[in-house]
Amino acid sequence: MRATKSWGDARLLIVTADDAGLCHSVNQAVIEALEEGLVTTASVMAVTPWFAEIAEYARGRPDADLGVHLTFTCEWRSYRWGPVAGGSAVPGLCAPDGAMWPTTEELQAHAQPEEVELEGRAQIERCRRSGLSLTHIDSHMHALFYDPWFRKVLADLAADCDLPIRMLPKPVLRDLQAEEFREAVRTRGILFPDDLILPPDDGAVADFWRDSLAQLHFGLTEAFVHVGLGGPELLTITDGDDRRLELDLFGPCSPLSDVVRAHGITLVGYRTLRDLQRVTSSR
């Protein structure tokens, strides 16, 4: 089943704030963007020291649209985290310092699919125990897409939890020689947005988002952004990326609101897709 069967000629957009739970600055920016901005959902990292803060927010806002940002890498030099399941249970996920590997290549080289599945389930369970009513599953750094066995783990977790997933765009899947993954997931009753807007690495970010929204296709599209309040904490973690620009673009008083209105874009969360998936799977 394609999600677009239910969308008709609507332009629907999910705006996801990635990396909720990373640190205090990111948590506060995510909450601000969810409450007052264009952001409609957030993806929560269950492995980080600041997970408890975003979980506390979730318990106070049971209607918040929050998914699990399955995390198997730790890319920061001085801010490190390890697996929820414990290093002894999933040794292949751990670098020599006991934290997770910095890159997806190192993850592929050392981790076994069984370890990835065990850790994925542990992260999902931690979210649920902490009071999150999960709306979707995605993968930090898209790490689960780079290996066919890891992709199977992602599909298995989504099917077992009856949750939709973030899907990489068709050209990216083609480059990964994973074009069949979309149909394999769909045949299992797992839904996903029709397209994904990948954020720019640098350059004219405001122009990129303005143009991307103005050219949005019919159907359901996801865009994901990284927001933060800046300050010493986040600047230290990220080696200088304060993440304020995308908060300014998608947070309160967003300059993109006029573009959304002008092009008839309807903002939705992943909860819409999750509920459709569960109604469909129960038939």
Secondary structure as a PSIPRED ss2 file (coil, helix, strand):
# PSIPRED VFORMAT (PSIPRED V4.0)

   1 M C   1.000  0.000  0.000
   2 R C   1.000  0.000  0.000
   3 A H   0.000  1.000  0.000
   4 T H   0.000  1.000  0.000
   5 K H   0.000  1.000  0.000
   6 S H   0.000  1.000  0.000
   7 W C   1.000  0.000  0.000
   8 G C   1.000  0.000  0.000
   9 D C   1.000  0.000  0.000
  10 A C   1.000  0.000  0.000
  11 R E   0.000  0.000  1.000
  12 L E   0.000  0.000  1.000
  13 L E   0.000  0.000  1.000
  14 I E   0.000  0.000  1.000
  15 V E   0.000  0.000  1.000
  16 T E   0.000  0.000  1.000
  17 A E   0.000  0.000  1.000
  18 D E   0.000  0.000  1.000
  19 D E   0.000  0.000  1.000
  20 A E   0.000  0.000  1.000
  21 G C   1.000  0.000  0.000
  22 L C   1.000  0.000  0.000
  23 C C   1.000  0.000  0.000
  24 H H   0.000  1.000  0.000
  25 S H   0.000  1.000  0.000
  26 V H   0.000  1.000  0.000
  27 N H   0.000  1.000  0.000
  28 Q H   0.000  1.000  0.000
  29 A H   0.000  1.000  0.000
  30 V H   0.000  1.000  0.000
  31 I H   0.000  1.000  0.000
  32 E H   0.000  1.000  0.000
  33 A H   0.000  1.000  0.000
  34 L H   0.000  1.000  0.000
  35 E H   0.000  1.000  0.000
  36 E H   0.000  1.000  0.000
  37 G C   1.000  0.000  0.000
  38 L C   1.000  0.000  0.000
  39 V C   1.000  0.000  0.000
  40 T C   1.000  0.000  0.000
  41 T E   0.000  0.000  1.000
  42 A E   0.000  0.000  1.000
  43 S E   0.000  0.000  1.000
  44 V E   0.000  0.000  1.000
  45 M C   1.000  0.000  0.000
  46 A C   1.000  0.000  0.000
  47 V C   1.000  0.000  0.000
  48 T C   1.000  0.000  0.000
  49 P C   1.000  0.000  0.000
  50 W C   1.000  0.000  0.000
  51 F H   0.000  1.000  0.000
  52 A H   0.000  1.000  0.000
  53 E H   0.000  1.000  0.000
  54 I H   0.000  1.000  0.000
  55 A H   0.000  1.000  0.000
  56 E H   0.000  1.000  0.000
  57 Y H   0.000  1.000  0.000
  58 A H   0.000  1.000  0.000
  59 R H   0.000  1.000  0.000
  60 G H   0.000  1.000  0.000
  61 R C   1.000  0.000  0.000
  62 P C   1.000  0.000  0.000
  63 D C   1.000  0.000  0.000
  64 A C   1.000  0.000  0.000
  65 D C   1.000  0.000  0.000
  66 L E   0.000  0.000  1.000
  67 G E   0.000  0.000  1.000
  68 V E   0.000  0.000  1.000
  69 H E   0.000  0.000  1.000
  70 L E   0.000  0.000  1.000
  71 T C   1.000  0.000  0.000
  72 F C   1.000  0.000  0.000
  73 T C   1.000  0.000  0.000
  74 C C   1.000  0.000  0.000
  75 E C   1.000  0.000  0.000
  76 W C   1.000  0.000  0.000
  77 R C   1.000  0.000  0.000
  78 S C   1.000  0.000  0.000
  79 Y C   1.000  0.000  0.000
  80 R C   1.000  0.000  0.000
  81 W C   1.000  0.000  0.000
  82 G C   1.000  0.000  0.000
  83 P C   1.000  0.000  0.000
  84 V C   1.000  0.000  0.000
  85 A C   1.000  0.000  0.000
  86 G C   1.000  0.000  0.000
  87 G C   1.000  0.000  0.000
  88 S C   1.000  0.000  0.000
  89 A C   1.000  0.000  0.000
  90 V C   1.000  0.000  0.000
  91 P H   0.000  1.000  0.000
  92 G H   0.000  1.000  0.000
  93 L H   0.000  1.000  0.000
  94 C E   0.000  0.000  1.000
  95 A C   1.000  0.000  0.000
  96 P C   1.000  0.000  0.000
  97 D C   1.000  0.000  0.000
  98 G C   1.000  0.000  0.000
  99 A C   1.000  0.000  0.000
 100 M E   0.000  0.000  1.000
 101 W C   1.000  0.000  0.000
 102 P C   1.000  0.000  0.000
 103 T C   1.000  0.000  0.000
 104 T H   0.000  1.000  0.000
 105 E H   0.000  1.000  0.000
 106 E H   0.000  1.000  0.000
 107 L H   0.000  1.000  0.000
 108 Q H   0.000  1.000  0.000
 109 A H   0.000  1.000  0.000
 110 H H   0.000  1.000  0.000
 111 A C   1.000  0.000  0.000
 112 Q C   1.000  0.000  0.000
 113 P H   0.000  1.000  0.000
 114 E H   0.000  1.000  0.000
 115 E H   0.000  1.000  0.000
 116 V H   0.000  1.000  0.000
 117 E H   0.000  1.000  0.000
 118 L H   0.000  1.000  0.000
 119 E H   0.000  1.000  0.000
 120 G H   0.000  1.000  0.000
 121 R H   0.000  1.000  0.000
 122 A H   0.000  1.000  0.000
 123 Q H   0.000  1.000  0.000
 124 I H   0.000  1.000  0.000
 125 E H   0.000  1.000  0.000
 126 R H   0.000  1.000  0.000
 127 C H   0.000  1.000  0.000
 128 R H   0.000  1.000  0.000
 129 R H   0.000  1.000  0.000
 130 S C   1.000  0.000  0.000
 131 G C   1.000  0.000  0.000
 132 L C   1.000  0.000  0.000
 133 S C   1.000  0.000  0.000
 134 L E   0.000  0.000  1.000
 135 T E   0.000  0.000  1.000
 136 H E   0.000  0.000  1.000
 137 I E   0.000  0.000  1.000
 138 D E   0.000  0.000  1.000
 139 S E   0.000  0.000  1.000
 140 H H   0.000  1.000  0.000
 141 M H   0.000  1.000  0.000
 142 H H   0.000  1.000  0.000
 143 A H   0.000  1.000  0.000
 144 L H   0.000  1.000  0.000
 145 F H   0.000  1.000  0.000
 146 Y C   1.000  0.000  0.000
 147 D C   1.000  0.000  0.000
 148 P H   0.000  1.000  0.000
 149 W H   0.000  1.000  0.000
 150 F H   0.000  1.000  0.000
 151 R H   0.000  1.000  0.000
 152 K H   0.000  1.000  0.000
 153 V H   0.000  1.000  0.000
 154 L H   0.000  1.000  0.000
 155 A H   0.000  1.000  0.000
 156 D H   0.000  1.000  0.000
 157 L H   0.000  1.000  0.000
 158 A H   0.000  1.000  0.000
 159 A H   0.000  1.000  0.000
 160 D H   0.000  1.000  0.000
 161 C H   0.000  1.000  0.000
 162 D C   1.000  0.000  0.000
 163 L C   1.000  0.000  0.000
 164 P C   1.000  0.000  0.000
 165 I E   0.000  0.000  1.000
 166 R C   1.000  0.000  0.000
 167 M C   1.000  0.000  0.000
 168 L C   1.000  0.000  0.000
 169 P C   1.000  0.000  0.000
 170 K H   0.000  1.000  0.000
 171 P H   0.000  1.000  0.000
 172 V H   0.000  1.000  0.000
 173 L H   0.000  1.000  0.000
 174 R H   0.000  1.000  0.000
 175 D H   0.000  1.000  0.000
 176 L C   1.000  0.000  0.000
 177 Q C   1.000  0.000  0.000
 178 A C   1.000  0.000  0.000
 179 E C   1.000  0.000  0.000
 180 E C   1.000  0.000  0.000
 181 F H   0.000  1.000  0.000
 182 R H   0.000  1.000  0.000
 183 E H   0.000  1.000  0.000
 184 A H   0.000  1.000  0.000
 185 V H   0.000  1.000  0.000
 186 R H   0.000  1.000  0.000
 187 T C   1.000  0.000  0.000
 188 R C   1.000  0.000  0.000
 189 G C   1.000  0.000  0.000
 190 I C   1.000  0.000  0.000
 191 L C   1.000  0.000  0.000
 192 F C   1.000  0.000  0.000
 193 P C   1.000  0.000  0.000
 194 D C   1.000  0.000  0.000
 195 D E   0.000  0.000  1.000
 196 L E   0.000  0.000  1.000
 197 I E   0.000  0.000  1.000
 198 L C   1.000  0.000  0.000
 199 P C   1.000  0.000  0.000
 200 P C   1.000  0.000  0.000
 201 D C   1.000  0.000  0.000
 202 D C   1.000  0.000  0.000
 203 G C   1.000  0.000  0.000
 204 A C   1.000  0.000  0.000
 205 V H   0.000  1.000  0.000
 206 A H   0.000  1.000  0.000
 207 D H   0.000  1.000  0.000
 208 F H   0.000  1.000  0.000
 209 W H   0.000  1.000  0.000
 210 R H   0.000  1.000  0.000
 211 D H   0.000  1.000  0.000
 212 S H   0.000  1.000  0.000
 213 L H   0.000  1.000  0.000
 214 A H   0.000  1.000  0.000
 215 Q C   1.000  0.000  0.000
 216 L C   1.000  0.000  0.000
 217 H C   1.000  0.000  0.000
 218 F C   1.000  0.000  0.000
 219 G E   0.000  0.000  1.000
 220 L E   0.000  0.000  1.000
 221 T E   0.000  0.000  1.000
 222 E E   0.000  0.000  1.000
 223 A E   0.000  0.000  1.000
 224 F E   0.000  0.000  1.000
 225 V E   0.000  0.000  1.000
 226 H C   1.000  0.000  0.000
 227 V C   1.000  0.000  0.000
 228 G C   1.000  0.000  0.000
 229 L C   1.000  0.000  0.000
 230 G C   1.000  0.000  0.000
 231 G C   1.000  0.000  0.000
 232 P H   0.000  1.000  0.000
 233 E H   0.000  1.000  0.000
 234 L H   0.000  1.000  0.000
 235 L H   0.000  1.000  0.000
 236 T H   0.000  1.000  0.000
 237 I H   0.000  1.000  0.000
 238 T H   0.000  1.000  0.000
 239 D C   1.000  0.000  0.000
 240 G C   1.000  0.000  0.000
 241 D C   1.000  0.000  0.000
 242 D C   1.000  0.000  0.000
 243 R C   1.000  0.000  0.000
 244 R H   0.000  1.000  0.000
 245 L H   0.000  1.000  0.000
 246 E H   0.000  1.000  0.000
 247 L H   0.000  1.000  0.000
 248 D H   0.000  1.000  0.000
 249 L H   0.000  1.000  0.000
 250 F H   0.000  1.000  0.000
 251 G C   1.000  0.000  0.000
 252 P C   1.000  0.000  0.000
 253 C C   1.000  0.000  0.000
 254 S C   1.000  0.000  0.000
 255 P C   1.000  0.000  0.000
 256 L C   1.000  0.000  0.000
 257 S H   0.000  1.000  0.000
 258 D H   0.000  1.000  0.000
 259 V H   0.000  1.000  0.000
 260 V H   0.000  1.000  0.000
 261 R H   0.000  1.000  0.000
 262 A H   0.000  1.000  0.000
 263 H C   1.000  0.000  0.000
 264 G C   1.000  0.000  0.000
 265 I E   0.000  0.000  1.000
 266 T E   0.000  0.000  1.000
 267 L E   0.000  0.000  1.000
 268 V E   0.000  0.000  1.000
 269 G C   1.000  0.000  0.000
 270 Y H   0.000  1.000  0.000
 271 R H   0.000  1.000  0.000
 272 T H   0.000  1.000  0.000
 273 L H   0.000  1.000  0.000
 274 R H   0.000  1.000  0.000
 275 D H   0.000  1.000  0.000
 276 L H   0.000  1.000  0.000
 277 Q H   0.000  1.000  0.000
 278 R H   0.000  1.000  0.000
 279 V H   0.000  1.000  0.000
 280 T H   0.000  1.000  0.000
 281 S H   0.000  1.000  0.000
 282 S C   1.000  0.000  0.000
 283 R C   1.000  0.000  0.000
